[in-house]
Amino acid sequence: MEGKLDLDAIHQSISESILLIRGQRVMLDVHLALLYEVETKVLNQAVKRNADRFPEDFRFRLTAEENESLRSQFVTLDAGRGHYTKYLPFVFTEQGVAMLSSVLRSERAIAVNIEIMRIFVRFRRMLASNAELALKLDSLERKYDGQFKVVFDTIKAMVTPPELSRKRPIGFSTWE
């Protein structure tokens, strides 16, 4: 390894790269390639050579609609010739990322994989603790009936993720 890994920067990059697609937490091939410091093409070729290790629940290709949705959410491409990918990107689930460690064997790949696994575990723990908190709140609410309804409603509103509102976007656009 050339130098010591900047774990804080890697953690930040990993956390920002984990997306929710088709109800699963995944990472794009391009983001993984950046973290492993290899070209996306090299990463996908290594996976293709070991295709039997990557079933559909470990890695799948985005649909054109999913890809377009991601492109509109994030500024992922530079302008200019050769900056648009020819193929739809692959995404890797947590199991797929774990399997990458058996395909990419550099010291950097191993170190980055360990950090990715740690962050996926943290996400799982956060989700579990929020679910436990919601169950406890429901239990307390039933126990104390209407005495603290306002308090419980406020806490639930703070814990529950906000629903996306269907606001009219700024600027010209077609309205469905």
C-alpha positions as CSV (number, residue, x, y, z in Angstrom):
1,M,0.0,0.0,0.0
2,E,1.4,3.4,-1.0
3,G,0.3,5.3,2.1
4,K,-2.0,5.0,5.0
5,L,-5.7,5.1,4.1
6,D,-7.6,8.3,5.1
7,L,-10.4,6.4,6.9
8,D,-12.5,9.5,7.6
9,A,-12.5,10.4,3.9
10,I,-13.3,6.8,2.9
11,H,-16.1,6.6,5.4
12,Q,-17.6,9.9,4.1
13,S,-17.3,8.7,0.5
14,I,-18.8,5.3,1.3
15,S,-21.7,6.8,3.3
16,E,-22.5,9.2,0.4
17,S,-22.3,6.3,-2.1
18,I,-24.8,3.9,-0.6
19,L,-28.1,4.3,-2.4
20,L,-31.5,2.8,-1.9
21,I,-32.6,1.1,-5.2
22,R,-35.3,-1.5,-5.5
23,G,-35.6,-1.5,-1.7
24,Q,-32.0,-2.5,-1.2
25,R,-28.9,-0.6,-0.1
26,V,-26.5,-0.7,-3.0
27,M,-23.4,0.9,-4.4
28,L,-22.8,1.8,-8.0
29,D,-19.9,0.2,-9.9
30,V,-18.4,3.6,-10.6
31,H,-18.3,4.6,-6.9
32,L,-16.7,1.2,-6.0
33,A,-14.1,1.6,-8.7
34,L,-13.2,5.1,-7.4
35,L,-12.9,3.7,-3.8
36,Y,-10.7,0.8,-5.0
37,E,-8.7,3.1,-7.2
38,V,-9.3,1.0,-10.4
39,E,-11.2,1.9,-13.6
40,T,-14.9,0.9,-13.6
41,K,-14.2,-1.2,-16.7
42,V,-11.5,-3.2,-14.8
43,L,-13.8,-3.8,-11.8
44,N,-16.6,-5.1,-14.1
45,Q,-14.2,-7.2,-16.1
46,A,-13.0,-8.9,-12.9
47,V,-16.6,-9.5,-11.9
48,K,-17.4,-10.9,-15.3
49,R,-14.5,-13.3,-15.1
50,N,-16.1,-14.6,-11.8
51,A,-19.8,-14.3,-12.8
52,D,-20.8,-17.4,-10.9
53,R,-19.9,-15.5,-7.6
54,F,-22.3,-12.7,-8.4
55,P,-25.9,-13.9,-8.7
56,E,-28.7,-11.4,-9.3
57,D,-29.2,-10.6,-5.6
58,F,-25.5,-9.6,-5.3
59,R,-25.3,-7.5,-8.4
60,F,-27.7,-6.2,-11.0
61,R,-27.8,-3.8,-13.9
62,L,-29.9,-0.6,-13.5
63,T,-32.8,-0.1,-15.9
64,A,-32.7,3.0,-18.2
65,E,-35.3,4.6,-16.0
66,E,-33.4,4.0,-12.8
67,N,-30.2,5.3,-14.4
68,E,-31.9,8.4,-15.7
69,S,-33.4,9.0,-12.2
70,L,-30.0,8.8,-10.6
71,R,-28.5,11.1,-13.2
72,S,-31.2,13.7,-12.6
73,Q,-30.6,13.5,-8.8
74,F,-26.8,13.7,-8.9
75,V,-24.4,15.5,-11.2
76,T,-22.4,12.4,-12.0
77,L,-21.1,13.1,-15.5
78,D,-18.7,15.7,-16.8
79,A,-19.5,17.5,-20.1
80,G,-17.6,16.5,-23.1
81,R,-16.8,13.7,-25.4
82,G,-16.3,10.3,-23.9
83,H,-17.8,11.1,-20.5
84,Y,-21.1,9.3,-20.9
85,T,-21.1,5.6,-20.2
86,K,-21.9,3.2,-23.1
87,Y,-23.6,0.7,-20.8
88,L,-26.1,1.0,-18.0
89,P,-24.2,0.8,-14.6
90,F,-24.2,-2.2,-12.3
91,V,-25.0,-1.9,-8.6
92,F,-23.7,-4.2,-5.9
93,T,-25.7,-5.2,-2.8
94,E,-24.0,-5.6,0.5
95,Q,-23.4,-9.3,-0.3
96,G,-22.0,-8.3,-3.7
97,V,-19.6,-5.9,-2.2
98,A,-18.4,-8.6,0.2
99,M,-17.9,-10.9,-2.7
100,L,-15.7,-8.3,-4.4
101,S,-13.0,-8.9,-1.8
102,S,-12.5,-12.4,-3.3
103,V,-12.2,-11.0,-6.8
104,L,-10.1,-7.8,-6.2
105,R,-7.1,-8.8,-4.1
106,S,-5.1,-5.6,-3.8
107,E,-4.4,-4.4,-0.3
108,R,-6.4,-1.3,-1.0
109,A,-9.4,-3.3,-2.1
110,I,-9.3,-5.4,1.1
111,A,-9.0,-2.4,3.4
112,V,-11.8,-0.5,1.6
113,N,-14.0,-3.6,1.6
114,I,-13.6,-3.9,5.4
115,E,-14.7,-0.3,5.8
116,I,-17.7,-0.7,3.5
117,M,-18.8,-3.7,5.5
118,R,-18.6,-1.8,8.7
119,I,-20.7,1.0,7.3
120,F,-23.4,-1.4,6.0
121,V,-23.5,-2.9,9.6
122,R,-23.9,0.5,11.1
123,F,-26.8,1.3,8.7
124,R,-28.5,-2.0,9.8
125,R,-28.0,-1.2,13.5
126,M,-29.5,2.3,13.0
127,L,-32.5,0.9,11.2
128,A,-33.0,-1.8,13.9
129,S,-32.7,0.8,16.7
130,N,-35.3,3.1,15.0
131,A,-37.7,0.1,14.7
132,E,-37.1,-0.8,18.4
133,L,-37.8,2.9,19.4
134,A,-41.0,2.9,17.4
135,L,-42.2,-0.3,19.2
136,K,-41.4,1.2,22.6
137,L,-43.2,4.4,21.8
138,D,-46.3,2.5,20.7
139,S,-46.1,0.4,23.9
140,L,-45.8,3.5,26.1
141,E,-48.6,5.3,24.2
142,R,-51.0,2.4,24.9
143,K,-49.9,2.2,28.5
144,Y,-50.5,5.9,29.2
145,D,-53.4,6.3,26.9
146,G,-54.2,9.9,26.1
147,Q,-52.3,11.5,28.9
148,F,-49.2,12.1,26.8
149,K,-50.7,11.9,23.3
150,V,-49.3,15.3,22.3
151,V,-45.8,14.2,23.4
152,F,-45.9,10.9,21.6
153,D,-47.2,12.5,18.4
154,T,-44.4,15.0,18.5
155,I,-41.8,12.3,19.1
156,K,-43.2,10.1,16.3
157,A,-43.1,13.0,13.9
158,M,-39.5,13.6,14.8
159,V,-38.6,9.9,14.3
160,T,-40.6,9.3,11.1
161,P,-38.9,10.2,7.9
162,P,-40.7,13.0,6.1
163,E,-42.8,12.0,3.1
164,L,-41.7,13.5,-0.2
165,S,-44.2,16.2,-1.2
166,R,-45.3,16.6,-4.7
167,K,-44.4,20.2,-5.1
168,R,-44.3,21.9,-8.4
169,P,-40.6,22.2,-9.5
170,I,-39.1,25.6,-10.2
171,G,-38.7,26.4,-13.8
172,F,-40.2,25.0,-16.9
173,S,-41.1,21.3,-16.8
174,T,-43.9,19.0,-18.0
175,W,-46.3,18.3,-15.2
176,E,-47.5,14.7,-15.1
